[in-house]
Amino acid sequence: MNDDVKELPISDVYKFSTELVEKGYTPYAIAAMFTMVALQIYKTSMSTEEYNLMVDMISNNRDRVPTLPTDAIGSLH
């Protein structure tokens, strides 16, 4: 990462997610929104080949994705 780029604290993302749940949005809708935005950013900034390789890598490693600790964002149910 470039030193000039400020990292977004993951705690802010968790907080935003929790606020959306408190407003009545489902965890699945929130996750879908984040995923859609992320994929749009990747697709816009990568070549078609890079994007397809990344999406394939995500799919091929789906069993390696850990769950979040429940205290990180509160109850999402």
N, CA, C and O atoms as a Tinker XYZ file with bonds, in Angstrom:
   308  protein
     1  N      0.847000   -1.181000    0.000000    73     2
     2  CA     0.000000    0.000000    0.000000    64     1     3
     3  C      0.886000    1.236000    0.000000    63     2     4     5
     4  O      1.913000    1.277000    0.677000    81     3
     5  N      0.492000    2.211000   -0.742000    73     3     6
     6  CA     1.198000    3.488000   -0.786000    64     5     7
     7  C      1.071000    4.171000    0.572000    63     6     8     9
     8  O     -0.009000    4.200000    1.161000    81     7
     9  N      2.185000    4.722000    1.067000    73     7    10
    10  CA     2.167000    5.386000    2.378000    64     9    11
    11  C      1.241000    6.598000    2.413000    63    10    12    13
    12  O      0.814000    7.014000    3.489000    81    11
    13  N      0.929000    7.166000    1.261000    73    11    14
    14  CA     0.063000    8.334000    1.204000    64    13    15
    15  C     -1.423000    7.982000    1.326000    63    14    16    17
    16  O     -2.261000    8.866000    1.503000    81    15
    17  N     -1.738000    6.707000    1.232000    73    15    18
    18  CA    -3.128000    6.277000    1.275000    64    17    19
    19  C     -3.494000    5.939000    2.721000    63    18    20    21
    20  O     -2.817000    5.152000    3.383000    81    19
    21  N     -4.554000    6.540000    3.182000    73    19    22
    22  CA    -5.015000    6.301000    4.550000    64    21    23
    23  C     -5.884000    5.047000    4.558000    63    22    24    25
    24  O     -6.805000    4.911000    3.753000    81    23
    25  N     -5.583000    4.149000    5.465000    73    23    26
    26  CA    -6.375000    2.932000    5.591000    64    25    27
    27  C     -7.674000    3.236000    6.331000    63    26    28    29
    28  O     -7.689000    3.983000    7.309000    81    27
    29  N     -8.753000    2.646000    5.849000    73    27    30
    30  CA   -10.038000    2.768000    6.530000    64    29    31
    31  C    -10.052000    1.782000    7.697000    63    30    32    33
    32  O     -9.908000    0.578000    7.485000    81    31
    33  N    -10.221000    2.266000    8.905000    73    31    34
    34  CA   -10.248000    1.348000   10.045000    64    33    35
    35  C    -11.422000    0.378000    9.920000    63    34    36    37
    36  O    -12.567000    0.785000    9.719000    81    35
    37  N    -11.115000   -0.906000   10.042000    73    35    38
    38  CA   -12.159000   -1.922000    9.917000    64    37    39
    39  C    -13.237000   -1.718000   10.975000    63    38    40    41
    40  O    -14.395000   -2.076000   10.759000    81    39
    41  N    -12.865000   -1.150000   12.108000    73    39    42
    42  CA   -13.866000   -0.905000   13.149000    64    41    43
    43  C    -14.954000    0.053000   12.661000    63    42    44    45
    44  O    -16.107000   -0.064000   13.078000    81    43
    45  N    -14.604000    0.999000   11.784000    73    43    46
    46  CA   -15.607000    1.910000   11.221000    64    45    47
    47  C    -16.583000    1.158000   10.317000    63    46    48    49
    48  O    -17.776000    1.459000   10.289000    81    47
    49  N    -16.065000    0.186000    9.585000    73    47    50
    50  CA   -16.927000   -0.620000    8.712000    64    49    51
    51  C    -17.866000   -1.469000    9.566000    63    50    52    53
    52  O    -19.056000   -1.571000    9.266000    81    51
    53  N    -17.336000   -2.079000   10.632000    73    51    54
    54  CA   -18.181000   -2.854000   11.538000    64    53    55
    55  C    -19.260000   -1.978000   12.160000    63    54    56    57
    56  O    -20.421000   -2.377000   12.250000    81    55
    57  N    -18.868000   -0.780000   12.588000    73    55    58
    58  CA   -19.826000    0.143000   13.201000    64    57    59
    59  C    -20.923000    0.515000   12.201000    63    58    60    61
    60  O    -22.105000    0.510000   12.543000    81    59
    61  N    -20.533000    0.833000   10.975000    73    59    62
    62  CA   -21.507000    1.172000    9.941000    64    61    63
    63  C    -22.449000   -0.005000    9.686000    63    62    64    65
    64  O    -23.657000    0.180000    9.534000    81    63
    65  N    -21.890000   -1.213000    9.640000    73    63    66
    66  CA   -22.709000   -2.410000    9.426000    64    65    67
    67  C    -23.728000   -2.583000   10.547000    63    66    68    69
    68  O    -24.897000   -2.876000   10.297000    81    67
    69  N    -23.274000   -2.400000   11.780000    73    67    70
    70  CA   -24.165000   -2.528000   12.929000    64    69    71
    71  C    -25.268000   -1.476000   12.880000    63    70    72    73
    72  O    -26.423000   -1.771000   13.187000    81    71
    73  N    -24.918000   -0.256000   12.499000    73    71    74
    74  CA   -25.919000    0.813000   12.383000    64    73    75
    75  C    -26.975000    0.454000   11.334000    63    74    76    77
    76  O    -28.160000    0.726000   11.527000    81    75
    77  N    -26.552000   -0.152000   10.233000    73    75    78
    78  CA   -27.505000   -0.557000    9.200000    64    77    79
    79  C    -28.436000   -1.654000    9.717000    63    78    80    81
    80  O    -29.629000   -1.646000    9.414000    81    79
    81  N    -27.900000   -2.594000   10.492000    73    79    82
    82  CA   -28.740000   -3.632000   11.095000    64    81    83
    83  C    -29.757000   -2.988000   12.032000    63    82    84    85
    84  O    -30.929000   -3.364000   12.035000    81    83
    85  N    -29.307000   -2.021000   12.823000    73    83    86
    86  CA   -30.201000   -1.338000   13.759000    64    85    87
    87  C    -31.295000   -0.567000   13.035000    63    86    88    89
    88  O    -32.368000   -0.334000   13.593000    81    87
    89  N    -31.025000   -0.167000   11.785000    73    87    90
    90  CA   -32.032000    0.529000   10.970000    64    89    91
    91  C    -32.981000   -0.454000   10.284000    63    90    92    93
    92  O    -33.929000   -0.040000    9.616000    81    91
    93  N    -32.728000   -1.756000   10.450000    73    91    94
    94  CA   -33.649000   -2.757000    9.922000    64    93    95
    95  C    -33.177000   -3.493000    8.681000    63    94    96    97
    96  O    -33.899000   -4.346000    8.164000    81    95
    97  N    -31.987000   -3.186000    8.191000    73    95    98
    98  CA   -31.470000   -3.906000    7.027000    64    97    99
    99  C    -30.970000   -5.278000    7.459000    63    98   100   101
   100  O    -30.426000   -5.424000    8.554000    81    99
   101  N    -31.148000   -6.275000    6.616000    73    99   102
   102  CA   -30.695000   -7.621000    6.963000    64   101   103
   103  C    -29.191000   -7.739000    6.753000    63   102   104   105
   104  O    -28.621000   -7.045000    5.910000    81   103
   105  N    -28.553000   -8.612000    7.515000    73   103   106
   106  CA   -27.111000   -8.833000    7.317000    64   105   107
   107  C    -26.785000   -9.232000    5.882000    63   106   108   109
   108  O    -25.742000   -8.851000    5.351000    81   107
   109  N    -27.672000   -9.993000    5.258000    73   107   110
   110  CA   -27.431000  -10.427000    3.883000    64   109   111
   111  C    -27.481000   -9.258000    2.909000    63   110   112   113
   112  O    -26.686000   -9.200000    1.972000    81   111
   113  N    -28.397000   -8.337000    3.119000    73   111   114
   114  CA   -28.481000   -7.157000    2.249000    64   113   115
   115  C    -27.240000   -6.283000    2.420000    63   114   116   117
   116  O    -26.722000   -5.734000    1.448000    81   115
   117  N    -26.771000   -6.159000    3.648000    73   115   118
   118  CA   -25.575000   -5.355000    3.923000    64   117   119
   119  C    -24.357000   -5.991000    3.261000    63   118   120   121
   120  O    -23.584000   -5.309000    2.589000    81   119
   121  N    -24.189000   -7.291000    3.450000    73   119   122
   122  CA   -23.054000   -7.993000    2.845000    64   121   123
   123  C    -23.119000   -7.910000    1.323000    63   122   124   125
   124  O    -22.093000   -7.727000    0.669000    81   123
   125  N    -24.301000   -8.041000    0.761000    73   123   126
   126  CA   -24.452000   -7.954000   -0.688000    64   125   127
   127  C    -24.059000   -6.564000   -1.193000    63   126   128   129
   128  O    -23.428000   -6.441000   -2.242000    81   127
   129  N    -24.425000   -5.533000   -0.459000    73   127   130
   130  CA   -24.084000   -4.167000   -0.848000    64   129   131
   131  C    -22.579000   -3.955000   -0.834000    63   130   132   133
   132  O    -22.017000   -3.403000   -1.780000    81   131
   133  N    -21.920000   -4.397000    0.247000    73   131   134
   134  CA   -20.466000   -4.261000    0.326000    64   133   135
   135  C    -19.779000   -5.052000   -0.791000    63   134   136   137
   136  O    -18.827000   -4.571000   -1.405000    81   135
   137  N    -20.265000   -6.255000   -1.045000    73   135   138
   138  CA   -19.681000   -7.099000   -2.090000    64   137   139
   139  C    -19.856000   -6.462000   -3.458000    63   138   140   141
   140  O    -18.917000   -6.437000   -4.254000    81   139
   141  N    -21.039000   -5.950000   -3.741000    73   139   142
   142  CA   -21.303000   -5.318000   -5.028000    64   141   143
   143  C    -20.389000   -4.112000   -5.245000    63   142   144   145
   144  O    -19.807000   -3.954000   -6.318000    81   143
   145  N    -20.269000   -3.274000   -4.235000    73   143   146
   146  CA   -19.412000   -2.087000   -4.357000    64   145   147
   147  C    -17.953000   -2.510000   -4.554000    63   146   148   149
   148  O    -17.253000   -1.955000   -5.401000    81   147
   149  N    -17.503000   -3.479000   -3.782000    73   147   150
   150  CA   -16.119000   -3.946000   -3.915000    64   149   151
   151  C    -15.855000   -4.492000   -5.308000    63   150   152   153
   152  O    -14.840000   -4.161000   -5.921000    81   151
   153  N    -16.750000   -5.319000   -5.811000    73   151   154
   154  CA   -16.560000   -5.885000   -7.153000    64   153   155
   155  C    -16.586000   -4.801000   -8.227000    63   154   156   157
   156  O    -15.845000   -4.883000   -9.207000    81   155
   157  N    -17.427000   -3.792000   -8.054000    73   155   158
   158  CA   -17.450000   -2.682000   -9.017000    64   157   159
   159  C    -16.127000   -1.920000   -9.008000    63   158   160   161
   160  O    -15.618000   -1.543000  -10.063000    81   159
   161  N    -15.575000   -1.696000   -7.824000    73   159   162
   162  CA   -14.289000   -1.002000   -7.726000    64   161   163
   163  C    -13.205000   -1.832000   -8.401000    63   162   164   165
   164  O    -12.420000   -1.305000   -9.189000    81   163
   165  N    -13.155000   -3.127000   -8.097000    73   163   166
   166  CA   -12.152000   -3.995000   -8.716000    64   165   167
   167  C    -12.309000   -4.036000  -10.234000    63   166   168   169
   168  O    -11.332000   -3.914000  -10.972000    81   167
   169  N    -13.533000   -4.206000  -10.685000    73   167   170
   170  CA   -13.769000   -4.327000  -12.135000    64   169   171
   171  C    -13.403000   -3.041000  -12.860000    63   170   172   173
   172  O    -12.932000   -3.082000  -13.996000    81   171
   173  N    -13.614000   -1.910000  -12.219000    73   171   174
   174  CA   -13.289000   -0.618000  -12.819000    64   173   175
   175  C    -11.783000   -0.383000  -12.871000    63   174   176   177
   176  O    -11.277000    0.210000  -13.824000    81   175
   177  N    -11.071000   -0.846000  -11.851000    73   175   178
   178  CA    -9.653000   -0.514000  -11.743000    64   177   179
   179  C     -8.705000   -1.615000  -12.233000    63   178   180   181
   180  O     -7.494000   -1.403000  -12.282000    81   179
   181  N     -9.233000   -2.771000  -12.590000    73   179   182
   182  CA    -8.389000   -3.879000  -13.054000    64   181   183
   183  C     -8.663000   -4.182000  -14.517000    63   182   184   185
   184  O     -9.711000   -3.831000  -15.060000    81   183
   185  N     -7.697000   -4.841000  -15.139000    73   183   186
   186  CA    -7.947000   -5.346000  -16.493000    64   185   187
   187  C     -8.946000   -6.499000  -16.378000    63   186   188   189
   188  O     -9.152000   -7.042000  -15.293000    81   187
   189  N     -9.548000   -6.860000  -17.476000    73   187   190
   190  CA   -10.498000   -7.979000  -17.479000    64   189   191
   191  C     -9.820000   -9.247000  -16.987000    63   190   192   193
   192  O    -10.406000  -10.001000  -16.210000    81   191
   193  N     -8.591000   -9.493000  -17.428000    73   191   194
   194  CA    -7.861000  -10.690000  -17.012000    64   193   195
   195  C     -7.592000  -10.679000  -15.505000    63   194   196   197
   196  O     -7.788000  -11.694000  -14.836000    81   195
   197  N     -7.147000   -9.547000  -14.971000    73   195   198
   198  CA    -6.876000   -9.443000  -13.536000    64   197   199
   199  C     -8.154000   -9.650000  -12.718000    63   198   200   201
   200  O     -8.155000  -10.354000  -11.708000    81   199
   201  N     -9.231000   -9.026000  -13.173000    73   199   202
   202  CA   -10.511000   -9.136000  -12.471000    64   201   203
   203  C    -10.985000  -10.592000  -12.448000    63   202   204   205
   204  O    -11.379000  -11.107000  -11.401000    81   203
   205  N    -10.943000  -11.244000  -13.601000    73   203   206
   206  CA   -11.401000  -12.631000  -13.675000    64   205   207
   207  C    -10.535000  -13.552000  -12.817000    63   206   208   209
   208  O    -11.055000  -14.460000  -12.169000    81   207
   209  N     -9.219000  -13.327000  -12.805000    73   207   210
   210  CA    -8.329000  -14.120000  -11.945000    64   209   211
   211  C     -8.675000  -13.924000  -10.472000    63   210   212   213
   212  O     -8.699000  -14.883000   -9.701000    81   211
   213  N     -8.943000  -12.678000  -10.087000    73   211   214
   214  CA    -9.271000  -12.398000   -8.695000    64   213   215
   215  C    -10.587000  -13.063000   -8.301000    63   214   216   217
   216  O    -10.671000  -13.690000   -7.245000    81   215
   217  N    -11.602000  -12.933000   -9.130000    73   215   218
   218  CA   -12.902000  -13.533000   -8.820000    64   217   219
   219  C    -12.774000  -15.057000   -8.736000    63   218   220   221
   220  O    -13.364000  -15.684000   -7.856000    81   219
   221  N    -12.011000  -15.644000   -9.645000    73   219   222
   222  CA   -11.778000  -17.090000   -9.593000    64   221   223
   223  C    -11.054000  -17.484000   -8.310000    63   222   224   225
   224  O    -11.385000  -18.497000   -7.694000    81   223
   225  N    -10.061000  -16.682000   -7.903000    73   223   226
   226  CA    -9.309000  -16.970000   -6.682000    64   225   227
   227  C    -10.226000  -16.892000   -5.458000    63   226   228   229
   228  O    -10.134000  -17.724000   -4.556000    81   227
   229  N    -11.096000  -15.904000   -5.433000    73   227   230
   230  CA   -12.054000  -15.783000   -4.332000    64   229   231
   231  C    -12.927000  -17.036000   -4.281000    63   230   232   233
   232  O    -13.116000  -17.627000   -3.218000    81   231
   233  N    -13.448000  -17.427000   -5.422000    73   231   234
   234  CA   -14.321000  -18.600000   -5.482000    64   233   235
   235  C    -13.580000  -19.868000   -5.066000    63   234   236   237
   236  O    -14.114000  -20.702000   -4.334000    81   235
   237  N    -12.350000  -20.001000   -5.537000    73   235   238
   238  CA   -11.573000  -21.206000   -5.234000    64   237   239
   239  C    -11.145000  -21.291000   -3.776000    63   238   240   241
   240  O    -10.779000  -22.368000   -3.304000    81   239
   241  N    -11.184000  -20.185000   -3.063000    73   239   242
   242  CA   -10.770000  -20.153000   -1.659000    64   241   243
   243  C    -11.934000  -19.899000   -0.704000    63   242   244   245
   244  O    -11.722000  -19.517000    0.447000    81   243
   245  N    -13.142000  -20.107000   -1.169000    73   243   246
   246  CA   -14.320000  -19.782000   -0.361000    64   245   247
   247  C    -14.369000  -20.536000    0.966000    63   246   248   249
   248  O    -14.941000  -20.039000    1.936000    81   247
   249  N    -13.776000  -21.730000    1.021000    73   247   250
   250  CA   -13.791000  -22.498000    2.269000    64   249   251
   251  C    -12.772000  -21.985000    3.278000    63   250   252   253
   252  O    -12.767000  -22.428000    4.427000    81   251
   253  N    -11.924000  -21.075000    2.875000    73   251   254
   254  CA   -10.891000  -20.535000    3.770000    64   253   255
   255  C    -11.322000  -19.217000    4.424000    63   254   256   257
   256  O    -10.576000  -18.664000    5.232000    81   255
   257  N    -12.496000  -18.713000    4.092000    73   255   258
   258  CA   -12.971000  -17.442000    4.651000    64   257   259
   259  C    -13.459000  -17.678000    6.078000    63   258   260   261
   260  O    -14.360000  -18.485000    6.304000    81   259
   261  N    -12.859000  -16.969000    7.046000    73   259   262
   262  CA   -13.276000  -17.162000    8.438000    64   261   263
   263  C    -14.564000  -16.395000    8.741000    63   262   264   265
   264  O    -14.931000  -15.464000    8.025000    81   263
   265  N    -15.229000  -16.797000    9.794000    73   263   266
   266  CA   -16.391000  -16.053000   10.259000    64   265   267
   267  C    -15.915000  -14.913000   11.148000    63   266   268   269
   268  O    -14.790000  -14.929000   11.648000    81   267
   269  N    -16.774000  -13.932000   11.339000    73   267   270
   270  CA   -16.457000  -12.809000   12.220000    64   269   271
   271  C    -16.759000  -13.188000   13.660000    63   270   272   273
   272  O    -17.690000  -13.950000   13.921000    81   271
   273  N    -15.975000  -12.660000   14.599000    73   271   274
   274  CA   -16.342000  -12.858000   16.003000    64   273   275
   275  C    -17.642000  -12.106000   16.288000    63   274   276   277
   276  O    -17.828000  -10.988000   15.808000    81   275
   277  N    -18.517000  -12.695000   17.044000    73   275   278
   278  CA   -19.820000  -12.075000   17.264000    64   277   279
   279  C    -19.717000  -10.732000   17.968000    63   278   280   281
   280  O    -20.587000   -9.880000   17.788000    81   279
   281  N    -18.683000  -10.523000   18.761000    73   279   282
   282  CA   -18.562000   -9.251000   19.463000    64   281   283
   283  C    -17.992000   -8.139000   18.573000    63   282   284   285
   284  O    -17.970000   -6.977000   18.977000    81   283
   285  N    -17.533000   -8.487000   17.370000    73   283   286
   286  CA   -16.950000   -7.478000   16.479000    64   285   287
   287  C    -18.002000   -6.515000   15.956000    63   286   288   289
   288  O    -17.740000   -5.320000   15.818000    81   287
   289  N    -19.184000   -7.026000   15.665000    73   287   290
   290  CA   -20.230000   -6.165000   15.116000    64   289   291
   291  C    -21.562000   -6.355000   15.822000    63   290   292   293
   292  O    -22.591000   -5.871000   15.350000    81   291
   293  N    -21.550000   -7.039000   16.921000    73   291   294
   294  CA   -22.792000   -7.260000   17.644000    64   293   295
   295  C    -23.610000   -8.342000   16.960000    63   294   296   297
   296  O    -23.151000   -8.979000   16.012000    81   295
   297  N    -24.771000   -8.534000   17.428000    73   295   298
   298  CA   -25.646000   -9.555000   16.864000    64   297   299
   299  C    -26.221000   -9.077000   15.537000    63   298   300   301
   300  O    -26.813000   -8.001000   15.454000    81   299
   301  N    -26.041000   -9.883000   14.512000    73   299   302
   302  CA   -26.573000   -9.519000   13.198000    64   301   303
   303  C    -27.901000  -10.201000   12.911000    63   302   304   305
   304  O    -28.427000  -10.107000   11.802000    81   303
   305  N    -28.432000  -10.872000   13.892000    73   303   306
   306  CA   -29.682000  -11.594000   13.653000    64   305   307
   307  C    -30.852000  -10.817000   14.157000    63   306   308
   308  O    -31.991000  -11.270000   14.041000    81   307
